[in-house]
Amino acid sequence: MSKTNQPSEQRQHRRFEVPTSSFVSNNTVMGQIMDVSIGGLAFCYIGKEFTDGSYLDVFAPEHDFHLNKVPCKAVGDFEIRNKVLSKIGDTAPAHFKTMRRGSVEFCELSPGQRSQLKDFLQEVGTPLRI
């Protein structure tokens, strides 16, 4: 029997799904968190390509959770095909019709931020199966 080469997961930290009421924002973007780990997160948003990854605010109002100005860097961004958004009127700018998925890597969380994030993931996170 021959071995098949399957891609292996390269992430250092386990990823978690969080409630759909979990969001990120900064001065250029606001989006819904798709998954998060101690090392970073992915989110979806409507707009132009996300490149301003110097910091993000992370919050989940239903769970009284907020991390302010989490240092990060953008590590990925791509368009997600979405038929609903493509039906928005022709008068809207093209970037308002584009759903995107952005990814950031956290840069040196403070001990307090790290502890808050760990607690949040333990309380409301659901581990992703890869």
C-alpha positions in Angstrom: 0.0 0.0 0.0 1.4 3.4 -0.9 1.4 6.4 1.3 -0.5 9.5 0.3 0.9 12.8 1.0 -1.6 14.8 2.8 -0.9 18.4 3.8 -0.3 18.7 7.5 -1.5 21.5 9.8 1.2 24.1 10.2 -0.3 26.1 13.0 1.3 26.3 16.4 -1.9 26.9 18.3 -5.3 25.2 18.3 -8.0 27.1 16.6 -11.5 27.7 18.0 -14.9 28.7 16.7 -16.4 31.4 18.8 -20.0 32.8 18.9 -21.2 34.6 15.8 -21.5 37.7 18.0 -17.7 38.0 18.2 -16.1 40.8 16.1 -12.9 42.6 15.3 -12.4 46.2 14.4 -9.9 49.0 13.9 -9.9 52.3 12.1 -10.2 50.6 8.7 -12.3 47.4 9.1 -15.0 45.7 11.1 -15.6 42.0 10.7 -17.0 38.9 12.2 -14.5 36.4 13.7 -14.4 33.1 11.9 -11.9 31.3 14.1 -9.3 32.4 16.7 -6.3 30.9 18.6 -3.8 32.3 21.0 -1.6 33.1 18.0 -4.1 34.9 15.8 -7.5 35.0 14.2 -9.5 34.9 10.9 -12.5 37.1 10.2 -14.8 37.9 7.3 -15.8 41.4 6.3 -17.1 43.5 3.4 -14.8 46.0 1.8 -11.4 46.5 0.3 -8.4 44.3 1.0 -7.3 44.4 4.7 -3.7 45.6 5.0 -3.8 47.7 8.2 -2.9 45.0 10.7 -1.1 47.0 13.3 -3.8 46.4 15.9 -7.4 45.1 16.3 -10.0 45.4 19.0 -11.5 42.0 19.7 -15.0 41.9 21.3 -17.9 39.7 22.0 -20.6 41.8 23.7 -22.9 38.9 24.6 -20.0 37.5 26.7 -18.8 40.8 28.1 -15.5 40.2 26.4 -13.2 43.0 25.0 -9.5 43.1 24.2 -8.5 46.6 23.3 -5.7 47.4 20.7 -4.3 43.8 20.3 -1.0 44.2 18.4 -1.1 42.1 15.2 0.1 41.9 11.6 -2.0 41.0 8.5 -0.9 37.6 7.1 -3.7 36.8 4.6 -6.6 38.2 2.8 -8.8 36.8 0.0 -12.2 37.2 -1.6 -15.0 34.9 -0.7 -17.6 34.3 -3.4 -21.1 35.3 -2.2 -24.1 35.4 -4.4 -26.2 37.5 -2.0 -23.6 40.3 -2.1 -23.4 40.2 -5.8 -27.1 41.2 -6.0 -26.5 44.5 -4.3 -27.6 47.4 -6.5 -25.3 48.6 -9.3 -25.0 52.0 -7.6 -22.9 50.6 -4.7 -19.1 50.7 -5.2 -17.6 47.3 -6.1 -15.7 46.9 -2.8 -19.0 47.1 -0.9 -20.2 44.0 -2.8 -17.1 41.9 -1.9 -17.0 39.6 1.0 -13.4 38.9 2.1 -11.6 36.8 4.7 -8.7 38.3 6.5 -6.2 36.7 8.8 -3.9 38.2 11.4 -1.1 37.0 13.6 -1.0 38.4 17.1 2.3 40.2 18.0 3.3 39.9 21.6 0.1 39.9 23.6 0.5 41.3 27.1 0.2 38.8 29.9 -3.3 40.2 30.7 -4.5 40.0 27.1 -3.2 36.5 26.8 -4.9 35.4 30.0 -8.2 37.1 28.9 -8.1 35.4 25.5 -7.3 32.0 27.0 -10.2 32.3 29.5 -12.6 33.4 26.6 -11.6 30.4 24.5 -12.1 28.0 27.3 -15.5 29.4 28.3 -17.1 29.9 24.8 -14.8 28.4 22.2 -15.4 25.2 20.3 -12.2 23.5 19.1 -12.0 23.2 15.3 -11.3 19.7 13.9 -8.8 19.8 11.0 
